[in-house]
Amino acid sequence: MVSKLNFPTKQEAQLVRDEYFTKYHSTCKGLTAAEADGRLPPLPSGVTLPPGRTNIFDPHELDEYWATTLDYSLLGSPDPKCIELFKRISTTTTTTTTAEGEEEGGNKLLNIIAFSNGPRKYVLRVLQQIGLSSYFTPQTIFGVTDVLPHCKPDVGSFRHVFQACNVQPQECIMVEDSMKNIRQAKALGMRTILILGKGRRTNNTPAERVGEAANDSPDETDPAVDAAVEVAAEVADVLRLWGILP
């Protein structure tokens, strides 16, 4: 970021990045907005943009850099319980009864959509690392580079996904660890499941949760939260409680 965007120092680049990430919770959206606000340094003398390009910051360049440079092993190994959950969701179907009284398999009970404020290639690499990429198709993965100039929790970003997937908000369940996104999803009519983080339910006092909510950390006491779990694999318990999974 320092050399690509011509910042004088790493510290100055970090200040701009942090300011806009706090506001948008997306580096791609944040740097796009920073350039629109005139917060990025000008091009060096004698340097021009490639033909047909109007912006110094290109989200797709950042996406490519992250996809090919970051150490995804830091995410750890795939979680067998989480993979089992995705397998169950992907293979559970509705059933119909024929006139002869026989049951027939129908459509998949749930369709899984990945919707992230990270750029698309980065999201794909994350899904590969955690062993979940096989449960998605190109049409069911949405990175911030697919919805710019919007990002979560902008209504426009949600509407883009709803339209692309031909669904209504009331048909959807949002699984999230961001309170901003949980609140927007609930306001749009979605059911919500909040990911608290391992050990967070038992270790957090109410006072701590109130303080964290101000900076978007998970707060299970918020009225926008329909259900809360510590880790993603526990979503299966909520879906069974709601009568969605057998």
N, C-alpha and C positions, 0 to 999 in steps of 0.2 A: 504493500500500500504506500509506503514511504516513497520508493523510487517510481512506481507506476503512476502515482498521482502527484508527484513532484512536491511532496511535503519537505520542508527544510530539515525536520527532525522526527524521530519516531514518537517522541512525546507529543508533538503537535498533532500528528496523525492520530494517535491514540485518543486525544482529547475530543477531536471531532467525531471519531468513530463511536466513542462511548456516549457522547451527548445524543447522537442520533439513534444509536441502538437502544438507549433507555426509552426514547420516545416511540420507536417503531418495532422494537424486538426483531429486527431483521437488518443484517448488515447491507444486503443488496438494496433494500428500500431506503435505508438510512443514508447511504452514500449517494443514491439517486436524488434524494431530497436535499442533501447537503450541497450538491452541485447546483440544483435549482435555486437554492438560497444564496448562492455565491460564496460558499464556504470552502470550496476546493481551490488550491493554488492555480494560477494560470499556467499554461504551457510554457516551457522554457523558450527563450528567444530563438527564433529560427525553426522551431518544431511546429508542425501542423498535424491535424488529425487526418487519418486515411480518407480517401475519397468516399463521399456518401455518409460519413459519420459526423454527427453534430455534438456528441457528448464526450467529455474526457473519460468519465467512468462508464465502463461497459459491464453490466452484471454477468454477462456470459463469459467474459474473461476471468472474472473472479470465480465463477462456477467451475471453469476448466482448471484453474489453479488449485482450488480446494480439492477437486476430484482426483487430481494426479499427484498432489503434494502432501496432504494431511496424513497423519498416522492413524488409520482407522482401527488399529489393534487396541488403541486406548479405550475403545468402547467395550472391550471384553469379548467373551465368547457368546455364541447364541444360547438363549435360555430355553431349555427343553420344555418347560411348562408353558412358556409364551408361544413356542412353536406349536405345541399341542392345541392351544386355544385357537390359533389361526387355522389349524387343520380342521378342527371341529366346525368352526364357523364356515369354512369354505366348502365343507362336504355335507352339512346339514341342510336338508331341503324340506320344503312344504310337501304335504301329501294330500291327495284327493281320493275319494272313495268312488269306485265305479258302480254302475247299476247292479253289478253282480256281487257287490259288497267287498271287492278287492281294492287294496290300497295301491296307488300309483305315486311314484316320485314326481315332484313338481319342480319349481324354481328354487334356486338357492335361497335359504332363509334370510341371509344377510350378505350384502356386498361390501367388501372392505375397501375404503378409500384412504390413501395417504395424502395428507394436506399439510404442508410445512412452510414455514417462513424461511427455510434454507433454499438455496437454488437447486434446480432439478437434478443435475448430475451428482451433486453432493448427496442429495436424498437417496438416489439410487445406490451410491456407495455405502451409505449407512445401512440401508436395507439388506444389502449383500453381506455386510459384516455381521449383522445380528441374525442372519439366517432366515429372513422373511421375504426376500425379493420374489420368490416363486409364487407368492400369494397375490401378486399384483400384476397388472398389465400396463402398458404405456398409457392407456386411457384411464387408469384408476390411480395415477400418481400425479400430484400437483405440487410443484415447488413455487417459490415466490416468483421465479422467472416466468412462470406460466400465467401469473395474475397481475403482474406489474401494469400500471402504476399503483396497484393496490397491494396490500398484504394483510394478513390477519392482524387485528380484528376488524378491518374495514368491511363494511357490508358488501362492497363491490367484489371483494375476493371470495366471499361466501357465495354470492350470486353466480359468479363465474363457475364455481364447482357444481352448484345445484343444476345450472343449465347444461353443463357438459355431461353430467351424469343422469339428466332427466329425472330429477327427484325433487320433492318438496321438503322444506325444513322439518315438517312434522313427521316425516318418514325416517329421519336421521338421528343417530346418536353420536355426540361429540365426545371423544376421549382425549383429554388434554391435561397438561400440567400448568397452563397459564391462566390466571384468573381473568385477564382481559378477554381472552378467547372464549373462556367458559361463559362469561357474562353475555358476550355478543351472541354466542350460539343459543343461549337460553332465550334471549330477547327475540331471536328470529323464530323461535318455536321448537328448537331441537331439545331432545333429552340430553343430559350431560352426565359424564362420569369423570371425576377429577382424580388425577394421579398425584398422590401426595409425596411419594418417595419413601423408600424403605426405612421403617422405624419412625417416620414422622408423626404418625397418628398417636403413638404412645408417648413420644418424647416432647412434643410441643405443648406448652401451656397456652391457655386462651390468650394471655397477654402477648406471647410471642407470635401467635398466629395473626393477631390484629396488626402488629408491627410489620410482619412480613407481607400482609395483604397490600400494604401501601406500595410495595415495590414489586407487586405481581407474583409473589410467592404463593403457593397453594394454601387455600383457606377453606377447609371443609365446612365451616359454619356459614359460609355465604349462601344466601337464599337461591342463587343461581345454580347451586350444586345439587343435582338429584341423587347422586351416589358418589362415594369416595372410596378409593382403594389405595394401598401403598405401592403396589407394583402392577404392571400391565397384565400379568398372568391372572390376577385376581378378578379381572373384568368378567371372567366366566361365571363367578359367583353372582355378580350383579345380573347378568343376562339370565341365569337360571331363576333368580328371585323375581325378575320381571316376566318370567314365563316365555322368554324368547328362545333359550336353549333348553333342551330336555335334560 
